[in-house]
Amino acid sequence: MKNLLAPRTLEFAVQTNEAARSAAEHADIIAEPGFGKHFTDHMVDICWSEMGGWHRPRVQPYGPIAMDPAAAVLHYAQEVFEGLKAYRHEDGSIWTFRPEMNAERMKRSAIRLALPELPTEYFIESLRQLIAVDARWVPSTPDTSLYLRPFMFAKEAFLGVRPAAKVNYYVIASPAGAYFTGGVEPVSIWISTDYARAGRGGTGAAKTGGNYASSLVAQQEAYDHGCAQVLFLDSEKSEYLEELGGMNVVFVYKDGRVVTPESSSILEGITLDSLLQLAKDRGLKTEQRRMTISEVREGVASGDIVEMFACGTAAVLVPIAQFKAEGYTIGDADAPAGELTMSLRQELTDIQYGRVQDRHGWMTRLDA
Ligand SMILES: *Cc1c(COP(=O)(O)O)cnc(C)c1O
């Protein structure tokens, strides 16, 4: 659905939070933020209607969203979201990583879910506006960040099945601690054969809550088998690799090739795209192609595949020691993190935290 009217203005109305956390409460939270548990004092809210397009951009105190019990999202899951981080650099400045990629992806997700497209300038301005009032929530200890969660959903009160004529876009933010506190630990991943996360023509390539809802039962199966995450295969043959519930997967071959599965139902990760670019910069060959689970089994057994990892914004990059499935395992649960895996992780985070030169122009300053 097109936004027929051009955005009227980028002028946000700002209502500051009278009940913002005290300095002491803030200090307690920032000292041990965890992930996704604590939220900043404000949020962004922009309305959209079929008649009026995007309107009423505002920053307001963080708090409950009032909505009608018949709001379409509660019944038909018409929703999309994004996830990116604000990083505090050594000099105190606040930056984010490739936000225009998130903005473009949110538009693609929105098109798939029959939601309106939020203009990229609005998306990026919404992050700046939130940082302008909540800068103190961007932590400064190593490997911490402020996780930014833009999302959009159908708010219209109507039980008929059609794209909603009233939608809201929000941004909330949550301080995030270091993902790995005791050093980077390789994980085991469960291969689901009973459940698929997406199918051909479905919503797999969109960042939408429904994909996560359908992954939860498989995720539980992974936990039951002592695994941290689940790897999904294609829905027809359970043969071709897709991705994890919320991360892409990558294999390093002994000849230096860096390979990731290709499929129309995989979500296009920005971390993945960036890591492939960094690998290319090192002269390594990268491939995005169909991959079967037999190729992975044989490759690991023969020593052709030497490293495996998963990647996404929240955890950046997680080494995979082993895959477990009903009846077989791939690799060794005690395998250490690969050398290239760790070196790419270091390079990407060095760029994000401003410790090395940003040669691709990936960083956008949010506090100026
Ligand atoms: C968000 C997400 C990813 C990772 O994308 P990034 O842009 O790297 O954070 C991968 N898979 C799914 C299903 C996701 O929702």
The ligand as a MOL file (V3000), in Angstrom:
LIG
                    3D

  0  0  0     0  0            999 V3000
M  V30 BEGIN CTAB
M  V30 COUNTS 15 15 0 0 0
M  V30 BEGIN ATOM
M  V30 1 C 16.3640 -9.7130 12.2680 0
M  V30 2 C 16.5670 -11.0850 11.7680 0
M  V30 3 C 17.8250 -11.5530 11.3320 0
M  V30 4 C 19.0920 -10.7590 11.4500 0
M  V30 5 O 19.0780 -9.5580 10.7730 0
M  V30 6 P 20.0770 -8.3910 11.1660 0
M  V30 7 O 19.7270 -7.2930 10.2610 0
M  V30 8 O 21.4500 -8.9150 10.9450 0
M  V30 9 O 19.8300 -8.0940 12.6030 0
M  V30 10 C 17.8840 -12.8260 10.7880 0
M  V30 11 N 16.7910 -13.6130 10.7080 0
M  V30 12 C 15.5790 -13.2010 11.1380 0
M  V30 13 C 14.4270 -14.1260 11.0260 0
M  V30 14 C 15.4310 -11.9380 11.6870 0
M  V30 15 O 14.2220 -11.5490 12.1170 0
M  V30 END ATOM
M  V30 BEGIN BOND
M  V30 1 1 1 2
M  V30 2 1 2 3
M  V30 3 2 2 14
M  V30 4 1 3 4
M  V30 5 2 3 10
M  V30 6 1 4 5
M  V30 7 1 5 6
M  V30 8 2 6 7
M  V30 9 1 6 8
M  V30 10 1 6 9
M  V30 11 1 10 11
M  V30 12 2 11 12
M  V30 13 1 12 13
M  V30 14 1 12 14
M  V30 15 1 14 15
M  V30 END BOND
M  V30 END CTAB
M  END
